[in-house]
Amino acid sequence: MKIARFSTGAELRYGIVDGLPADEAVPCGESAGRLLALKGDPFYTAPEATGEAIALTEVRLVSPVIPRSKVVGIGKNYAAHAAEMGTAAPPEPIVFIKPNTAVIGPDTPIVLPEWSDEVHYEAELAVVIKSVVKNASPLQAAAAILGYTVANDVTARDCQRADETWTRAKAFDTSCPLGPWIEIPEPGADGPGFDPASAVVRARVDGRIVQEGTTADMIHPVPELIAYVSRVFTLLPGDVVLTGTPAGVGEIRAGQRVAVEVEGIGSISNPVVTS
């Protein structure tokens, strides 16, 4: 089941995405699917339809979640990416924070900060948390996951190299596109549903594939990551955990459009502009 957050005017609402193949990665605004509008907030109530159906082409999709607390990033969780950064894979996950002011949704511009001369895309699988998680085991952590979405961990690479911490490089406004919706795995007749342990992750710049990898190559799989993070700080409903990027990161420039896709979930695309 795919749950989107959308607007047809001033009000933000949630809806179930209907009428799309389960494995289709849809550029936002170009699908023939529809949204079945929901009552309330799916983080706190079971999804209940209002009876209203709206074509995807008639809505504006926004980030499927604005974390009430935080976005947690994981650095160098793929050995090949660590190598392209000139380091060995770390023995434990590298944890950093993006504030919720970094989050944007589909088609919202990524604004290049004036203080950076080298900003990169990083295609990632993102995990959306549904319940409080603290000092969890991997099994407990897995039970606290609502679903998955697509993330672009936009990074000011020159600042990441120059600064002692990654805060400026990772946390600036518009540095965390999320979307287009949350995929909630549902076992069915066709199999177990979306598998976060075996999903292809891609990035495209102006339509050209520039990054491609698989979550099967993660050093620390999703339940282990969530459990590890929960020992650092409490995760709250609506928090998002980025799981790291495969090899192939690269620069984006003003005037380009960058799209990030996770097979089985969908695709989020954003234009790149200067401040």
NORDADA-V810986 format. One record per residue. N is the residue number from 1. RES is the residue in one letter. OMEGA is omega in whole degrees, -180 to 180 (none if undefined). Layout:
# NORDADA-V810986
N_RES_OMEGA + N_RES_OMEGA
This chain:
# NORDADA-V810986
1_M_178 + 2_K_177 + 3_I_-179 + 4_A_172 + 5_R_-169 + 6_F_178 + 7_S_169 + 8_T_-179 + 9_G_-179 + 10_A_-173 + 11_E_175 + 12_L_-176 + 13_R_176 + 14_Y_177 + 15_G_175 + 16_I_179 + 17_V_-175 + 18_D_173 + 19_G_177 + 20_L_170 + 21_P_-174 + 22_A_-175 + 23_D_-176 + 24_E_174 + 25_A_-169 + 26_V_169 + 27_P_-173 + 28_C_177 + 29_G_-177 + 30_E_-175 + 31_S_174 + 32_A_-180 + 33_G_-180 + 34_R_177 + 35_L_173 + 36_L_-172 + 37_A_-178 + 38_L_170 + 39_K_170 + 40_G_-174 + 41_D_-176 + 42_P_176 + 43_F_-175 + 44_Y_179 + 45_T_175 + 46_A_-179 + 47_P_179 + 48_E_-176 + 49_A_176 + 50_T_-175 + 51_G_-179 + 52_E_176 + 53_A_-176 + 54_I_179 + 55_A_178 + 56_L_-179 + 57_T_-177 + 58_E_-178 + 59_V_170 + 60_R_177 + 61_L_176 + 62_V_177 + 63_S_-176 + 64_P_176 + 65_V_166 + 66_I_-174 + 67_P_177 + 68_R_-176 + 69_S_-169 + 70_K_165 + 71_V_180 + 72_V_178 + 73_G_176 + 74_I_-179 + 75_G_171 + 76_K_178 + 77_N_172 + 78_Y_-176 + 79_A_-178 + 80_A_177 + 81_H_176 + 82_A_-180 + 83_A_-180 + 84_E_174 + 85_M_175 + 86_G_-179 + 87_T_171 + 88_A_175 + 89_A_-178 + 90_P_180 + 91_P_177 + 92_E_179 + 93_P_171 + 94_I_-174 + 95_V_174 + 96_F_-175 + 97_I_165 + 98_K_177 + 99_P_180 + 100_N_176 + 101_T_176 + 102_A_-171 + 103_V_172 + 104_I_-179 + 105_G_-180 + 106_P_174 + 107_D_175 + 108_T_-176 + 109_P_165 + 110_I_-177 + 111_V_179 + 112_L_-179 + 113_P_-176 + 114_E_-177 + 115_W_178 + 116_S_178 + 117_D_-176 + 118_E_-180 + 119_V_-175 + 120_H_165 + 121_Y_171 + 122_E_-179 + 123_A_-175 + 124_E_164 + 125_L_179 + 126_A_-178 + 127_V_179 + 128_V_-175 + 129_I_-178 + 130_K_-177 + 131_S_-178 + 132_V_-179 + 133_V_178 + 134_K_178 + 135_N_-175 + 136_A_166 + 137_S_176 + 138_P_179 + 139_L_177 + 140_Q_179 + 141_A_180 + 142_A_-179 + 143_A_-178 + 144_A_-179 + 145_I_173 + 146_L_-178 + 147_G_-170 + 148_Y_175 + 149_T_-176 + 150_V_-178 + 151_A_170 + 152_N_-179 + 153_D_-176 + 154_V_-169 + 155_T_172 + 156_A_-169 + 157_R_180 + 158_D_178 + 159_C_177 + 160_Q_179 + 161_R_-172 + 162_A_-173 + 163_D_177 + 164_E_174 + 165_T_-179 + 166_W_-171 + 167_T_-178 + 168_R_-176 + 169_A_-170 + 170_K_-164 + 171_A_-175 + 172_F_-180 + 173_D_179 + 174_T_-178 + 175_S_-179 + 176_C_172 + 177_P_177 + 178_L_175 + 179_G_-1 + 180_P_-179 + 181_W_176 + 182_I_175 + 183_E_178 + 184_I_-175 + 185_P_178 + 186_E_176 + 187_P_-179 + 188_G_-177 + 189_A_-177 + 190_D_179 + 191_G_-174 + 192_P_-176 + 193_G_-177 + 194_F_-180 + 195_D_-178 + 196_P_-180 + 197_A_-178 + 198_S_-179 + 199_A_178 + 200_V_-180 + 201_V_-178 + 202_R_167 + 203_A_175 + 204_R_171 + 205_V_-176 + 206_D_175 + 207_G_-177 + 208_R_178 + 209_I_-178 + 210_V_-180 + 211_Q_178 + 212_E_179 + 213_G_179 + 214_T_179 + 215_T_175 + 216_A_-180 + 217_D_176 + 218_M_174 + 219_I_179 + 220_H_-180 + 221_P_-171 + 222_V_-178 + 223_P_178 + 224_E_179 + 225_L_-178 + 226_I_179 + 227_A_-180 + 228_Y_-179 + 229_V_-178 + 230_S_175 + 231_R_177 + 232_V_177 + 233_F_-179 + 234_T_173 + 235_L_-176 + 236_L_177 + 237_P_-178 + 238_G_174 + 239_D_-179 + 240_V_177 + 241_V_174 + 242_L_-168 + 243_T_-179 + 244_G_-176 + 245_T_173 + 246_P_179 + 247_A_175 + 248_G_179 + 249_V_-179 + 250_G_-170 + 251_E_170 + 252_I_-177 + 253_R_178 + 254_A_-179 + 255_G_179 + 256_Q_172 + 257_R_-179 + 258_V_179 + 259_A_178 + 260_V_-175 + 261_E_166 + 262_V_-179 + 263_E_-177 + 264_G_177 + 265_I_-177 + 266_G_-174 + 267_S_174 + 268_I_-176 + 269_S_-178 + 270_N_170 + 271_P_-180 + 272_V_-178 + 273_V_173 + 274_T_-179 + 275_S_none
